[in-house]
Amino acid sequence: MTNERPVLNQINLVVKDMDAMVTFYRSLGLEIPDTDPAWQAHHRTAAMPEGLDLDFDSDEFAQQWNRGWRSRGKGAMGVLGFHVSSREAVDELYEGLTNAGYHGQQVPYDAFWGARYAIVEDPDGNAVGLMSPIDPARRTTPTPP
């Protein structure tokens, strides 16, 4: 076995409504270019910094690249986290997305780790975290669950 560490380079979200997902993630500020019209409904890519791709695939297309794919219910058990430029940007993005009709799971708050943090749902119910830079002066000890 090699000692080489794997590098995360791609996240694939299998989506129910491609247009709705593209609209949501563009509203979040991601650049998702238009592509060949034959593919628009099945595969789109948002190229992220550091070589990471956030890919959106239709259920039909997912079955081509993953023979074991089984359609799932709504959303996933995780959070897609996005770093934003400031504490104010968290509030502004959250307000803009929820005013546009997207469901807010967690209103913006000052998190114990020192960041401003909020969570909204994309159209398929995936949790999307919005986090400001961490301010060490704002760190506190969390209350145990």
C-alpha positions in Angstrom: 0.0 0.0 0.0 1.3 3.4 -0.9 1.8 6.2 1.6 0.2 8.7 -0.8 -2.6 10.6 0.8 -5.8 11.0 -1.3 -6.8 14.5 -2.4 -10.5 15.4 -2.5 -11.1 16.7 -6.0 -14.8 16.1 -6.7 -18.1 16.1 -5.0 -21.1 14.7 -7.0 -24.6 15.6 -6.0 -27.3 13.5 -7.8 -30.2 15.9 -8.3 -33.9 15.7 -9.0 -34.3 19.0 -10.7 -31.1 20.3 -12.5 -32.5 23.8 -13.3 -33.6 24.3 -9.6 -30.2 23.2 -8.3 -28.2 25.4 -10.8 -30.4 28.4 -9.9 -29.8 27.8 -6.1 -26.0 27.4 -6.4 -25.7 30.4 -8.8 -27.7 32.4 -6.2 -25.1 31.3 -3.7 -22.4 32.8 -6.0 -21.0 29.8 -7.7 -20.1 30.0 -11.4 -21.8 27.1 -13.3 -21.3 27.6 -17.0 -23.9 26.5 -19.6 -22.9 23.4 -21.5 -23.9 21.3 -24.5 -27.7 21.4 -24.6 -27.8 17.6 -24.8 -26.1 17.5 -21.4 -27.7 20.5 -19.6 -30.3 18.3 -17.9 -27.8 15.6 -16.9 -24.5 17.0 -15.9 -23.2 20.4 -14.8 -20.0 21.4 -13.0 -19.0 24.3 -10.7 -15.2 24.5 -10.7 -14.1 25.5 -7.2 -10.7 26.8 -6.0 -7.8 24.4 -5.4 -9.0 22.1 -8.2 -12.2 20.8 -6.5 -15.2 20.3 -8.7 -18.8 20.3 -7.5 -20.7 18.2 -10.0 -24.4 18.0 -10.4 -25.7 14.8 -12.1 -29.2 13.5 -13.0 -30.3 10.2 -11.5 -30.1 8.6 -15.0 -26.5 9.8 -15.5 -25.5 8.6 -12.1 -26.6 5.1 -13.0 -24.1 5.2 -15.9 -21.0 6.0 -13.8 -22.1 4.1 -10.7 -23.7 0.7 -11.6 -24.6 0.3 -7.9 -26.5 3.6 -7.7 -29.9 3.5 -6.0 -32.1 6.5 -6.0 -32.3 7.9 -2.5 -34.8 10.0 -0.6 -34.6 13.7 0.0 -31.1 15.1 0.8 -28.1 13.7 2.5 -26.9 13.3 6.0 -24.1 15.9 5.8 -23.4 19.5 5.2 -21.8 21.1 2.2 -19.8 23.9 3.8 -18.9 27.1 2.1 -16.5 29.7 3.4 -17.7 33.3 2.8 -15.7 36.5 3.2 -17.2 38.0 6.3 -19.7 37.7 9.2 -22.0 40.1 7.3 -21.8 38.0 4.2 -23.3 35.0 6.1 -26.3 37.1 7.1 -26.7 38.6 3.6 -26.5 35.3 1.8 -28.9 33.6 4.3 -31.4 36.4 4.0 -31.2 36.5 0.2 -31.6 32.7 -0.1 -34.4 32.4 2.4 -36.2 35.4 0.9 -35.9 33.6 -2.5 -37.9 30.7 -1.0 -35.1 28.3 0.1 -35.6 26.7 3.5 -33.4 27.8 6.3 -32.3 25.1 8.7 -30.2 27.3 11.0 -30.5 31.0 11.2 -27.1 32.9 11.3 -25.5 32.8 14.8 -22.2 33.3 16.4 -20.9 29.8 16.7 -18.7 28.6 19.6 -15.7 28.0 17.3 -15.6 31.7 16.6 -17.3 32.0 13.2 -20.7 33.3 12.1 -22.6 30.3 10.7 -25.9 29.5 9.1 -27.4 26.6 7.1 -29.9 26.6 4.2 -31.3 23.7 2.1 -30.7 23.4 -1.6 -33.7 22.3 -3.7 -33.0 18.6 -3.0 -32.8 19.1 0.8 -29.0 19.0 1.1 -27.7 21.1 4.0 -25.5 24.0 2.8 -23.4 25.7 5.5 -22.3 29.3 5.2 -19.4 30.1 7.5 -17.4 33.3 8.0 -13.7 33.4 8.8 -13.0 32.2 12.4 -12.3 35.0 14.9 -10.3 33.4 17.8 -11.5 36.2 20.1 -15.0 35.0 19.7 -14.4 31.3 20.6 -16.2 29.9 23.6 -16.5 26.5 25.2 -19.6 24.6 23.9 -22.1 23.2 26.2 -22.0 19.4 26.2 -25.0 17.8 24.4 
